[in-house]
Amino acid sequence: MPSSDSAARPRAPRRWLIALLLIAAAGIGGGVITLKRLAFPEPPQTSPASIAALPPGVTTINGAQIQPRHPGMAQPGGPQDPLAIAAANGDPKAQEALWAQRLARATEVLDHYREHTKYPFDSRPAREHADQMYPNQPVREEGRLVNPGQKPAPNVRIVSSQERIYVAGNETVLFTVSAVDDTGSALPLQVTRAVALDPPKDGKPSQRNSVNLPFNDEGNAGDAAAADGAWSARLSPATQGFAGHFGVIRVELTLQVGNQTGFKFFDVFYTPDSPATWVGGVREAVEAGSLNFYLKADVLRPGRYVITGRIDDAKGQPFALISFNHELAKGTQDIKLNLFGKLLVDEKPAFPLTLRDVDGFLLIPDADPDRALMARREGKLHTSRSYPLTAFSEAEWDSEERRRYLEEYGRDVESARAHLEHVRRSMKP
């Protein structure tokens, strides 16, 4: 799905936690890392230094226990964990093992957070966003032939493709549909009815009459080849009755395969008037140790714009997804897409680099649709100069939020280490 199909970046403080949960869930390190503030039961007004300084055998400060009282939920030392139960009952070896586990856990969380925030959210390796690197590929689906309220037809599958989901201005969309059996062999298909309409919304009827959409298998009007079993039609909202429509356009098909009938629909989200138009080409500059690409747009409607571009290396391999997510005032504005220096230094791409497939939208909060699309810029837009890697900075990304979380996770590590050291000192004869 293209980046213009994704919601705008959540605001602090949750955005990094959400992003990291997604990264971890994708399989990083072979498992899921739940990045949340660890529930260490630290007593009031204590510090790692004050815990470490306690004499052996002391287990309270100002009447508060420093051994785990509420061992946490789904982490080492949970309430059903035999080790936690033994530790709570005063077993020194169990307490040592429990705090060793907690120290390892806290260190793991800190290390993962540091590693996965060393680049900014708007300049990320392509491997993290494989689904967004080719936004203009058709959306393909396959499923049983179905009629509402009936069982799916046996041994009949409908294969469909949709050129794009989000459409702006004079853009068009090509739809194709064909039928196969369970072995993949083609079946004879007829499209007996095809209309484009403004579907009912919130219980309100459509505001426009439906428009017939001439699907054909004759090699015309977007159909790739005659009599190949694949039926096609091209929708042009701007010229087929939807010029002023902002929102969903539904294409409904009635299909017949042999003596069986079924129903299929496609949805398109249409923006008739772009909130901003692209102006001119692309400018590049090495600034503050990073490589920046500047695009220019004439902003007609001010607001928050989300712009996304893709970077390939000299071998044509996807390298990075770069984005812009900021407020823009009305008038001609520069849009900076930042390719972060440390990402370049770490990944060592083959230069020159290519910027391609840029798309964007104006975010419309608390509305449906929630975005107004700019016209997409398909294909290669700009090829960079070649640079030595020494032109770029090795420094990790820095922000107030990142520093704050690193400090918090660092305190968790130091607290767990201090508890462990205290338990070990208490065990010495």
N, C-alpha and C positions, 0 to 999 in steps of 0.2 A: 504494500500500500504506500503511495507516495506520502511524503512528509506533510503535504498540504492536507492529507486525509487524517492527520493526527491532531489531537488537541494541543493547545499551547502549553508550554512548560508550567507546571505548578509552581506557586510562589513559595518562598522560604516560610517555615523551616522544613517543610516536608519533602521538597522536590528531590533532594539527594537520597533520602531514605527510600523513597519510592523507586527512583532510578536504580539504586543499588539492589533492591529486592528483585527487580526485573533482571538485572545482570546476573545475580546469583542464581535465580530460578532458571536461567538459560543454561546453567551447567558449569559455571566457572568453578574450578577447583574440585569438580566432581561432586559437589553437593550444594545444598541451599544454606546460605548464611543469613540468618535473621539479624539485620542490623538495627538493633534498638538499644536504648540505654539499659545496661545490665542492672538487674535489681539486687545489687549487693546491699545487705542489711547493715550499712554503716551506722554506728551510733551517732547521736547528735554531738556536734562540736569536737569531732576527732579528726585526725589527719594520719596519713601513713607514718609520719615521723613520730607522732605521739603513741601510736600503736607499737611501733618497733621499739620504742624506749621503755615500754612497760617491763617490769621484772617478771621472770618466769612464774607461772602459776596464777597471775592476775588475769581475770577474765571480764572485768567491768571497768568502765570509766564513768564517774558521776552516776553510778547506779545502773548504767546501761551496759548490756552484754556486748562484747565484741565478737563472740562466736556467732555463727549464723543462727538466727532465730526463725527467719522466714526464708527458707532456702530458694525460693523462686519457683517458676512454673515449669516451662518446657525447656530446661537447661540443666547442666550438671547440678545435682543437689536438689532436684524437685521433691515435692512433698511425699511421693511414693518411692523415692530412691532409697534403697537400703543403706547406701553410704551416708546419705543425709540423716537418716534416722539414727544410725550409729553415732554420727558426729553430734547430733543434738543430745544424745544420751551421754556425751562426755568421753567418747572413745578418741584418744589423742591421734592414733594412726588414721582413723576415719576422718578426723578434722583436717589432718595434714593432706590426705588424698583429695578431700573435697576442695580445699583452697588451692591445691595444685591444679585441679581441673578448672577452677574458676579463673586462675591466672592464665592458663593456656587459652581458655575461651576469650577472655578480655583481650589478650594479645592478638589472637586471631582476628577479632572484630576490628581492632585498631589497624592492624596491617592491611586487612582487606579494604577498609575505608580509605586509608592513605593511598593504596595502590590504584583504586578505581576512581579517585578524584584528583589524580595527578594531572589530568587534562581537564579543561573546562567542559561544561555540558554542551557548549555549542561547537565543539571541535573534537569529534570522536572517531576512533578507528572504524573502518567500514565493516569489519567482522561483527561489531556490536549491533549493526543495523542492516543486516543482509536483506531484510524485507523492504527496505526503503531505497536501496541502491539503484533499482531500475523501475522508477515510478510509472513509466509509460508503456510497460508491457501489458498486454490484455489480461483481464481477470477471467480465469477459466474455472468452470464448475462441471461436475458430473453427478447425476443422481437419477433415481427411478422416475419413470413416467408416472405422474400422479394426477388425480382429480380430487378436489376438496371433498372430504367426507368419505372417500373410498380408499381401499387398499391399493398400494402401489402395484403397477402392472408387472407381472413376472417376466423376467428375461428381457426387459426393455429398459435401457438407460438413455438418458438425454444428456448430451455433451454440448455445453454452451460456452461462448466467450463474449466478453464485453470490453471494448477497446479502452474505455476509461469510465470511472464512476463520477468524478467531479468535472464539470464542463463549464466553460466561461465564454461569453460573447459569441463569436462566430465559430467556435469549435464544434465539431461533429463527433458522433459516436457510432461505431460499427458494431452490430450485433450479429452473431452467428449461432445456429442451432442445428444439431444433427442427432440421429438415433443409432444406437448400437445394441447388440445383444451382450450377454454376460461374457462372451468370449472376445468381444471387441469387434466383431464383424458388423458391417454397416447394415442398417435396416431401412426400408423405404419409409420416408417421412413426408407428411404434408402439413403445411402451416395453413390452417383453414380460417384463422382470424388473427389479426395483429393490429393493435391500436396503441397509441400513446395518449396518456391522459394525466390530468392533475388529480391524484388520488384524494379521496375524502380524508379530512384531517380533523381530529378532535370532535368527531361526530357530525361535522359540517360537510355538506355535499360539495362536489367538485365545482370550481368556479369557471371551468372551461369545458367546451365540448371535446370529446375524444377525436383524435386524428388518426385516420387509417395509415398504417405503415406498411408499404408494399414489400414484404419478404419475398425473395425469389431464389431459385436455384438455376438461373439461366445465364450466369456470368455477367449480370448487369448490376449497376447501382451499388457497387461494393462487393458483390458476390464474386469470389475468387475464381471459380470454375463452374461451368454449366454441368448439370446432371451428375454432380459428385456426391449428392446426398446431404450437403451442407447448405442450409438456407440462410440468407443474409439480408440485412437492411441497414441503411444508414439514417440516423436521426440527426437533423439539423434544427435544434430548438429555435434559433433566431429566424428561420424561414418557414417553419412548419407550425405556426400558431402559438409559440411560447416565447415570443420576443420580449414580453414584459413580465414573464413569470420568474419569480425568485423562490427556489425551493425544489421539491421533489417532482420529477417527471417519471411516471411509471409506464413501462412498455409491457403490455399483456398479450400473451400468445395462447391460442388454442391449437393443440397439436393432434395429429392422427397418425398412428403407426399400425398398419394393418387394420384390424377391427377394434383397436383400442384407442381411446382418446385421453388427453391429459392437458394440463395447464402449466404454463411457465411465465414468470415475469422477471423483468429487469428494472432496477431503480437507478435513476440519474439525479444528481444534485446540481442544479443549474443556477449560475449567476449571470444575469443578462448584461449588466453594466459593471465593468471592472472598477474597483475603488481606487486603483492606481495603475498607471501605464509605464512601461519600461521606456527609458530614454537612453540612446547611445549604447556604447559597448562596455567593456570591462577594463578596469585599471588595476594593476598589481603594485604592491609596495612591501618591502621588508621593513617592519616597524616593531620596535621593542622586542626583537628576537623572534618574531613570528612573520608568516607570509600572509598578507591581507589582500583580498580581492574586493574591489569597490564596484558596485553596480549603481546606476542612477535611475530613479523613478520619479515621475510626476504624480504626487499624492493628491488625489481629488477629495478623498474622505480621510481626515486625520483619525488616528487611533493606533492600537497595537497591531503591528504587522509581524507575521511569522514567515520567514523566507528560508528556503532550504536549497542547498546545492550539493553536488556530488563531485568528488575528486578522484581521478584515475591517475596511475603512474604512467611512465613512458612505455610500459609493456601492455597498457590497456587494462590493467588489473585495478579493481576498486580499491581505493586507499583510505578515503575519509568521507564522513558526512559532516558538513559544516552548515551552521544555521545562524539566523539573526532573529531576535525576539525582543523588540523594543517599540516604544511609542514613536510615531512619526507625525510631524506637523504637516499642514497643508502646504503644497508647493513642491518644487524640485528638491529631492533629498538624496544623499548618499546612503547606500546600504552596504555595510562592511561585513563580509564573510571572512572570519578569522580561521586560518590554518595554524594551529598552535605550534610554537617552536619545538617544544619537547617531544611532541608527537612526531615531528619530522626527524629529530635527532634519534629517537628511539627506534622508529620503524625503518628509517633509511630508504625512502622510496627512490626509484630511478627517475631522474629528471629528464625532460621537462614534465610538468604535471598539467593535467587538463581539467578545467572546470566545465561541467556539463549538467544538463537537465535541472534547471532552476525553476522552482515553483514557489508560490506564496499566496497568502490570504490575509485579509483584515479580520481580526477576531471580533466577533459581536457577542459580548457577554450576555448570558441569561436570555438567549433568543434561539429560535429554531427556524431556519438554519443558523448555526453559530459562527458562520464565516462567509465572507464575500471574496470570491476568488479573483486573483490576478491572472492574466493570460500566462500560460506556461511557456518557458523557453526551452524547447526540446533540443537534444543533441549537444554537440560541442560548442561552447561559447567562447572559450579562451584557453590558449596554451601559454604556460608560464615560461619565463626564462629559466636557465639552468643555474643552480646555486650550489656552492660547497656547503656541506652540513655545518661547517664552522660559522656560517652566517646566521645560525639560529641558536636560540638560548636553550640550555639544558634545564632551566629552572622549572620546578613544578608550578602548577596553577595555584594562585593564592587568592583568598577572599576572606572576608570577616567570618562568613558562615563556616567555611572549611576550617579556619583556625579554631573556631569555637568548638566544633565537633571533635577535632583532633585533641583539643585540651580535655574535653569531657571524657573521651575514650581513654586518653592517657591517664587521667585520674582514676579511672576504673582499674587500669593495669597496676598503677602504683598502690592503690588500696588493697587489691588482691595480693600483691607481692608482700605488703606490710603485714597483712593478716597471716600469710603463710610463714613469714619469718618469725612472727610472734609465737605461732603454734609450735614451730620447730624449737624455738628457744625454751618454751615451756616443757618440752619433752626431754630436755637434757637433764641428766641427774645432777 
